[in-house]
């Protein structure tokens, strides 16, 4: 506020021609600073929607330990992939780590970690098949079976939830404008907050022992058990409209 006061004092002491020129050349920023900002009426609300994400596959982590006598890593990698394919031939196995070390006897020790998504029908007897596929110098073990949905399945569910939230926001906006006619409320912002429910313990590795005995019969029957996880979406919504002035009331 000091700049306008100095300007007023200078103008008061200036001759008339100078005063007229100064008023014409006065910056428009002075008027913008003192212009009152519009007052906004706001309506805030929180909307929550939930859905279930279903998955018919599980993420399987397979660990393969191999021993060799100076063999190349390429041949070992081929043996590891061949053994994994024998465990589940229709799986798209990905090698996520492949480490080599030497023991005290000078033998090469290799450890590979592979991941793949398997249908539940393929999980029956998985541990037994890993034991049968193993041989001296090549040992397979199933480290983890996780029924958490894939990223694509989660994103598809979140997209459905956002569509439902937008529909609810539209309904709320119409209700507010019907309640306050002539106010022209609009959507100022929508902030999303996602949440997921915990995956029950039976969906995890604990089920594998039971499925080793039960799943062969399930596979013969052709029925895969889909597993679901709850996903929630919370939206913080703000509706705004310019408050009426005293003259407009």
Secondary structure, DSSP 8 states (H G I E B T S, - for coil): -HHHHHHHHHHHHS-HHHHHHHHHH--THHHHHHS----EEEEEEEEEEEEEEEESEEEEEEEEEEEESS--HHHHHHHHHHHHHHH-TT---EEEEEEEEE-TTS-EEEEEEEEEEEEGGGTTTHHHHHHHH-BTTEEEEEEEEE----HHHHHHHHHHHHHHHHHHHHHHHHHHHHHSTT---EEEEEEEEEEE----GGGSTTHHHHHHHHHHHHHHHT----EEEEEEEEEEEEEEEE---TTT-
